[in-house]
Amino acid sequence: MACAICGTRFDPEAEVACGSCPMSGACTLACCPECGYTTVDINSSRSAGLLARLFPSRTEGRPVGATLDGATIGGEVAIAGFSDAMTTGHRELLRAYGIEPGRTVRVEQHSPVTVVGVDETEIALEADLAKLVFVAAKP
């Protein structure tokens, strides 16, 4: 499994961080050992497993959610994570410009490229790259 926030790959069943929790035997959550982000483990949860079987295109190797290329122009969104399909170089470049999980960005435009504002800087992203950045509503 890959963490939706930091991208760390881990085996949810191998993690022992929750061993002291009284719910650990029946827990269907997976906690990232790197950043602590908690999500539902599709392999442990019957409901999540059913949804994954019913809607496979929404769960194949990526978190369910919106991408930067579809965010509302003029709005603010929180960066939720990066697709597994994104190269390490692109991931590092985006983080160098402040586009990283947990940060809020302003969406300025989508055509001909997606332009986002991070603090006082505007950054243009090609459509193919914007599709690999997952976003969530501003916290």
Rosetta blueprint (number, residue, H / E / L):
1 M L
2 A E
3 C L
4 A L
5 I L
6 C L
7 G L
8 T L
9 R E
10 F L
11 D L
12 P L
13 E L
14 A L
15 E L
16 V L
17 A L
18 C L
19 G L
20 S L
21 C L
22 P L
23 M L
24 S L
25 G L
26 A L
27 C L
28 T L
29 L E
30 A E
31 C E
32 C L
33 P L
34 E L
35 C L
36 G L
37 Y L
38 T E
39 T E
40 V E
41 D L
42 I L
43 N L
44 S L
45 S L
46 R H
47 S H
48 A H
49 G H
50 L H
51 L H
52 A H
53 R H
54 L H
55 F L
56 P H
57 S H
58 R H
59 T L
60 E L
61 G L
62 R L
63 P L
64 V L
65 G L
66 A E
67 T E
68 L H
69 D H
70 G H
71 A L
72 T L
73 I L
74 G L
75 G L
76 E E
77 V E
78 A E
79 I E
80 A E
81 G E
82 F E
83 S L
84 D L
85 A L
86 M L
87 T L
88 T H
89 G H
90 H H
91 R H
92 E H
93 L H
94 L H
95 R H
96 A H
97 Y L
98 G L
99 I L
100 E L
101 P L
102 G L
103 R L
104 T E
105 V E
106 R E
107 V E
108 E E
109 Q E
110 H L
111 S L
112 P L
113 V L
114 T E
115 V E
116 V E
117 G E
118 V E
119 D L
120 E L
121 T E
122 E E
123 I E
124 A E
125 L E
126 E L
127 A H
128 D H
129 L H
130 A H
131 K L
132 L L
133 V E
134 F E
135 V E
136 A E
137 A E
138 K L
139 P L
